[in-house]
Amino acid sequence: MKAVRIGAAIAAMAMLCPETGHAEELWNAYPLRGFWEGLPAGATPPKGVYTAVSAYWANDRYYGEQGKAVPGTDLTAFVVTPVIEWVPGVKILGGTYSVGIAQPFVYNTSPGLSGSTGRGNWGTFNTVLLPAQLGWKLRNVHVKLGVGVYLPNASSTVSDLYAGKLHNGGLPSGSNFAAVEPDLGITWMHKGWNVSAALHAAIPVSASTTPGYRYWSGSEFAADYTITKALGKWTLGVGGHQINQYEDDRFNGEVVPDHRSQLYGVGPIAGVQAGPLNITAMWNRTVSARNAVAGDMVQVRFTTRL
């Protein structure tokens, strides 16, 4: 099932956290690392309506250009993401069409990065529309092409923080710029094995703006990887992820130097089929990070057919 991925590449603005030495968006409409792990990324389910709810917890710190954690940049985040996907049974170019929508809800606390104290910030991230996905199957290989559209409608944004409107000890819940995300999923499934790669390019199509502030985030490539084996009602395996920024950020028209995000992580996956409900849990540890928020993440996903 197509799932939303939320930006967690967070750095401090220079005026709020001088240790980072430059300004950057606090939340980007970019991949929430590891979100697609455990899923058959290339497979389209049979005709019907499906729902998934993901509960995602991360305990992170910001890592600078040299790959070292910056003191005072601890971040705790909790993200709940309901997703609905509809497979109407329509074929286009020989592929099975599906459509979906996702609306993440975000809580986070980071006094060091936000420059304030309090109980943290609750809010909604950008709504993600999934207007077009096509899936094909050739024997045991499944391929899915799709696109996601991030609406600039988060309940709080980095522009609010820049303008001094956020004082609760948390970071903004989303972004005030729009983005598109081409997706490619490839899956090999055979005798209980699921070997999958979910590949994405997150491309902003507008900038974050407020008086005196215009920030254009650079495009990123992201991938989540899965190798699992079903053993009766249980599933066990391993997952991994990567995020690589391939374009520079720009602040008021100037390139932000030494600031391309990069991170890699890996960890175990376990799942169980409980009647019509599939429950999958995973833990990931970041093994390398630069210019990115990274650390431990735990995710539990509930998936069923309505």
C-alpha positions as CSV (number, residue, x, y, z in Angstrom):
1,M,0.0,0.0,0.0
2,K,1.2,3.5,-0.8
3,A,2.2,5.3,2.4
4,V,3.1,8.8,3.0
5,R,6.6,9.8,4.0
6,I,7.2,12.8,6.1
7,G,10.2,15.1,6.2
8,A,12.5,14.6,9.2
9,A,15.6,16.2,7.8
10,I,15.8,18.9,10.4
11,A,18.5,21.6,11.1
12,A,18.4,24.7,13.1
13,M,18.1,28.2,11.7
14,A,21.3,30.1,12.4
15,M,19.4,32.7,14.5
16,L,17.9,30.0,16.6
17,C,20.7,27.5,17.0
18,P,24.1,28.9,16.0
19,E,25.8,25.6,16.3
20,T,24.7,24.6,12.9
21,G,26.1,27.7,11.2
22,H,23.3,28.2,8.6
23,A,19.6,28.4,8.0
24,E,17.4,25.6,6.8
25,E,13.9,24.3,6.8
26,L,13.0,22.5,10.0
27,W,10.5,20.2,8.4
28,N,10.6,19.3,4.7
29,A,8.0,17.3,2.6
30,Y,10.6,14.6,2.3
31,P,10.7,11.0,3.2
32,L,10.2,9.8,6.7
33,R,13.0,7.4,6.9
34,G,12.1,3.7,6.8
35,F,8.4,4.3,6.4
36,W,8.0,1.8,3.5
37,E,10.0,-1.0,5.2
38,G,8.0,-4.2,5.5
39,L,5.7,-3.5,2.6
40,P,5.6,-5.1,-0.8
41,A,6.4,-1.8,-2.4
42,G,5.7,-2.9,-6.0
43,A,2.6,-4.9,-5.5
44,T,-1.0,-3.6,-6.0
45,P,-3.7,-5.3,-3.9
46,P,-6.9,-6.8,-5.4
47,K,-9.9,-4.6,-6.1
48,G,-11.2,-2.9,-2.9
49,V,-10.6,-0.2,-0.3
50,Y,-7.7,-0.6,2.1
51,T,-6.6,1.4,5.1
52,A,-3.4,1.6,7.1
53,V,-2.5,3.4,10.3
54,S,1.2,3.9,11.1
55,A,2.5,5.0,14.6
56,Y,6.0,6.2,14.2
57,W,8.3,7.3,17.1
58,A,11.8,8.7,16.7
59,N,14.5,9.8,19.2
60,D,17.0,11.8,17.2
61,R,19.7,14.4,17.2
62,Y,21.0,16.6,14.4
63,Y,24.2,15.5,12.7
64,G,26.3,18.1,11.0
65,E,28.5,18.2,7.9
66,Q,31.3,16.1,9.6
67,G,28.8,13.4,10.7
68,K,28.9,14.3,14.4
69,A,25.9,15.0,16.6
70,V,25.5,18.7,17.5
71,P,25.0,19.2,21.2
72,G,21.6,20.5,22.3
73,T,19.7,19.3,19.2
74,D,17.8,16.4,20.7
75,L,14.4,15.8,19.1
76,T,11.6,13.5,20.1
77,A,8.8,13.0,17.5
78,F,5.6,10.9,17.3
79,V,3.8,10.7,14.0
80,V,0.4,9.0,13.4
81,T,-0.4,8.6,9.7
82,P,-3.8,7.2,8.5
83,V,-3.8,6.2,4.8
84,I,-6.7,5.1,2.6
85,E,-6.1,3.4,-0.8
86,W,-8.8,2.6,-3.3
87,V,-8.2,0.0,-6.1
88,P,-11.3,0.4,-8.4
89,G,-10.3,-2.5,-10.7
90,V,-9.5,-0.2,-13.6
91,K,-6.6,-1.1,-16.1
92,I,-4.6,1.6,-17.8
93,L,-1.7,0.7,-20.2
94,G,-2.1,-2.9,-18.8
95,G,-1.4,-1.7,-15.2
96,T,-3.8,-1.8,-12.3
97,Y,-4.8,1.7,-11.2
98,S,-5.1,2.9,-7.6
99,V,-5.6,6.2,-5.8
100,G,-5.1,7.3,-2.2
101,I,-4.8,10.0,0.4
102,A,-2.8,10.3,3.6
103,Q,-3.0,12.8,6.5
104,P,-0.2,12.7,9.1
105,F,-0.6,14.0,12.6
106,V,2.6,15.1,14.3
107,Y,3.8,15.7,17.9
108,N,7.4,16.8,18.5
109,T,9.5,18.4,21.2
110,S,12.9,20.0,20.8
111,P,13.7,22.9,23.0
112,G,17.2,23.3,21.6
113,L,16.2,23.4,18.0
114,S,13.0,25.4,18.5
115,G,14.6,28.0,20.8
116,S,11.7,27.8,23.3
117,T,10.4,25.6,26.2
118,G,7.1,24.0,26.7
119,R,5.1,20.8,26.2
120,G,5.9,20.4,22.5
121,N,4.0,21.1,19.3
122,W,1.0,19.1,18.1
123,G,-0.4,19.6,14.6
124,T,-1.0,18.3,11.1
125,F,1.5,17.7,8.4
126,N,0.9,18.4,4.7
127,T,-2.0,16.4,3.3
128,V,-0.6,14.0,0.7
129,L,-2.7,13.1,-2.4
130,L,-1.9,10.0,-4.3
131,P,-3.8,10.6,-7.6
132,A,-2.2,8.1,-9.9
133,Q,-0.5,4.7,-9.2
134,L,-0.2,1.9,-11.8
135,G,1.0,-1.6,-10.9
136,W,2.1,-4.5,-13.2
137,K,2.9,-8.1,-12.4
138,L,5.1,-10.5,-14.4
139,R,5.3,-13.9,-12.7
140,N,6.8,-13.2,-9.3
141,V,7.9,-9.6,-10.0
142,H,5.7,-6.7,-9.2
143,V,6.3,-3.1,-10.3
144,K,4.4,0.0,-9.4
145,L,4.8,3.6,-10.7
146,G,3.1,6.5,-8.9
147,V,3.2,10.1,-7.9
148,G,2.5,11.9,-4.6
149,V,1.4,15.5,-4.3
150,Y,2.2,17.4,-1.0
151,L,-0.2,20.2,-0.3
152,P,1.1,23.3,1.4
153,N,-1.5,23.1,4.2
154,A,0.4,22.2,7.4
155,S,-1.0,23.6,10.6
156,S,2.3,25.2,11.5
157,T,5.4,25.8,9.4
158,V,9.0,27.0,9.6
159,S,7.8,30.5,8.5
160,D,5.7,30.6,11.7
161,L,8.9,29.8,13.7
162,Y,10.9,32.4,11.8
163,A,8.2,35.0,12.5
164,G,8.2,34.2,16.2
165,K,4.7,32.7,16.3
166,L,5.7,29.3,17.8
167,H,6.7,29.2,21.5
168,N,5.8,25.8,22.8
169,G,9.2,24.0,22.8
170,G,8.4,22.1,19.6
171,L,9.2,22.4,15.9
172,P,6.6,23.2,13.2
173,S,4.3,20.3,12.2
174,G,4.9,20.6,8.4
175,S,5.9,22.8,5.5
176,N,4.3,25.8,3.7
177,F,5.6,24.7,0.3
178,A,4.2,22.2,-2.2
179,A,6.1,19.2,-3.5
180,V,5.7,16.3,-5.9
181,E,7.2,12.9,-5.5
182,P,7.6,10.3,-8.3
183,D,7.7,6.8,-6.8
184,L,8.9,3.4,-8.1
185,G,8.3,0.2,-6.2
186,I,9.8,-3.1,-7.2
187,T,8.9,-6.4,-5.4
188,W,9.8,-10.1,-5.8
189,M,7.5,-12.4,-4.0
190,H,7.8,-16.2,-3.9
191,K,7.0,-18.9,-1.4
192,G,6.6,-16.4,1.5
193,W,9.6,-14.2,0.5
194,N,9.1,-10.4,0.0
195,V,12.2,-8.6,-1.4
196,S,11.3,-5.0,-2.1
197,A,12.7,-1.6,-2.9
198,A,10.7,1.6,-2.7
199,L,12.4,4.4,-4.6
200,H,11.4,8.0,-4.4
201,A,12.4,11.5,-5.6
202,A,11.0,14.4,-3.5
203,I,10.9,17.6,-5.6
204,P,9.7,20.9,-4.1
205,V,7.8,23.1,-6.6
206,S,7.5,26.2,-4.4
207,A,9.5,27.9,-1.6
208,S,8.8,28.6,2.1
209,T,8.3,32.3,2.4
210,T,7.6,35.0,5.0
211,P,8.7,38.7,5.0
212,G,12.5,38.7,4.7
213,Y,12.7,34.9,4.4
214,R,12.6,32.7,1.3
215,Y,13.9,29.1,1.6
216,W,13.9,26.7,-1.3
217,S,14.7,23.1,-0.2
218,G,16.8,20.9,-2.5
219,S,15.4,17.7,-4.0
220,E,16.2,14.4,-2.4
221,F,16.3,10.7,-3.4
222,A,15.1,8.2,-0.8
223,A,14.8,4.4,-0.7
224,D,13.4,1.8,1.7
225,Y,14.4,-1.8,1.4
226,T,12.7,-5.0,2.7
227,I,13.7,-8.6,2.9
228,T,11.2,-10.7,4.9
229,K,10.0,-14.3,5.0
230,A,6.4,-15.4,6.0
231,L,6.3,-18.3,8.4
232,G,2.7,-19.2,8.9
233,K,1.0,-16.2,10.3
234,W,4.3,-14.6,11.3
235,T,6.7,-12.6,9.2
236,L,10.4,-12.0,10.1
237,G,13.1,-10.1,8.3
238,V,15.3,-7.0,8.0
239,G,14.8,-3.5,6.5
240,G,17.0,-0.6,5.6
241,H,16.7,2.9,4.3
242,Q,18.7,5.8,2.8
243,I,18.1,9.5,2.0
244,N,20.4,11.4,-0.2
245,Q,19.9,15.1,-1.1
246,Y,21.1,15.8,-4.7
247,E,20.3,19.5,-5.0
248,D,21.4,22.4,-2.8
249,D,19.1,24.4,-0.6
250,R,18.8,28.1,-1.3
251,F,18.1,30.8,1.3
252,N,17.0,34.2,-0.1
253,G,18.4,33.1,-3.5
254,E,21.8,32.1,-2.2
255,V,23.1,28.5,-2.1
256,V,23.4,27.1,1.5
257,P,26.9,25.5,1.4
258,D,27.8,22.1,3.0
259,H,24.2,21.2,3.7
260,R,23.1,18.3,1.6
261,S,21.4,15.7,3.8
262,Q,22.6,12.1,3.8
263,L,21.7,9.2,6.1
264,Y,21.5,5.4,6.2
265,G,19.9,3.0,8.6
266,V,19.0,-0.7,9.2
267,G,17.0,-2.9,11.6
268,P,14.7,-5.9,12.2
269,I,11.1,-6.3,11.0
270,A,8.5,-8.6,12.6
271,G,4.8,-9.0,11.7
272,V,1.7,-11.1,12.4
273,Q,-1.6,-11.7,10.6
274,A,-4.4,-11.5,13.2
275,G,-7.5,-12.4,11.2
276,P,-8.1,-9.6,8.7
277,L,-5.6,-7.3,10.4
278,N,-1.9,-7.3,9.6
279,I,0.4,-5.8,12.3
280,T,4.0,-5.0,11.4
281,A,6.6,-3.6,13.8
282,M,10.1,-2.5,13.0
283,W,13.1,-0.8,14.7
284,N,15.9,1.1,12.8
285,R,19.2,2.4,14.0
286,T,21.0,5.1,11.9
287,V,24.5,3.9,11.0
288,S,25.6,7.1,9.1
289,A,24.2,10.6,8.9
290,R,25.3,14.0,7.7
291,N,23.3,17.3,7.8
292,A,20.3,15.3,9.0
293,V,18.3,14.4,12.1
294,A,19.0,10.8,12.9
295,G,18.9,8.2,15.7
296,D,16.5,5.4,16.6
297,M,13.1,4.9,15.2
298,V,10.3,2.5,16.0
299,Q,7.2,2.0,13.8
300,V,4.1,-0.1,14.2
301,R,1.7,-0.4,11.2
302,F,-1.8,-1.7,11.2
303,T,-3.3,-2.6,7.7
304,T,-6.6,-4.1,6.7
305,R,-9.2,-4.2,3.9
306,L,-12.4,-2.4,4.6
